[in-house]
Amino acid sequence: MSNKRESGSRLTIMAVLCIIVGLVIGFGIKRVHIGLLIGLGLGLLSGNMLKKRN
């Protein structure tokens, strides 16, 4: 049970990190809303990859 909790918290941290990376990219290209979309996309892709791995 603690393994599932650790996996869930890792997934949350990874999703937040991807959103932050997307924001940084958005600031870099001067379009924050595009950066948010990139971050959400990265978060979803990484979340799906982590789910399929287990």
N, C-alpha and C positions, 0 to 999 in steps of 0.2 A: 504494500500500500504506500509506503514512503517512496518507493521507486516511481510510482505514478505521480506523486506530489512533486518530486524533484523534476520529473520530465515536464510537467505542466509549468513549473516556475521557469525552467530553462526555455521553454517555448515562448512564454510571455516576455522574458528578457530579450530573446532573439527578435521577437516581433517589434518591441520597442526600439531596439538597436537599429533595425532596418528602417523604421520610420524616421529615426534621427538622422541616419545616413541619407535618406531621401530628402529631408529638410536641408541638410548641408548641400546636397546637390542642387536643390531648388534655389538656395541663396547664391550658389555659384553661377547658376544660369539666369539669375534675376527673376525667376518665376517660382514663387513659393508654392502656389497651388499645384503646379506640375511636380514639384519636389515631393509634396505630400502624396500625390498619386503614385509616384515612383516608389516611395517608401512603403506605402500600403501594398503595392504589387510585390515588392521584395519580401515583405513580411508574409504574405500569403504563399508565395512560392517556397520560402524556406520552411514555413509551417507544414506545407504538404510534403516536402522532402523529408522532414523529421518524422512525420506520421508514417510514411511509407517505409522508412528505414527500420522501424520497430516492428 
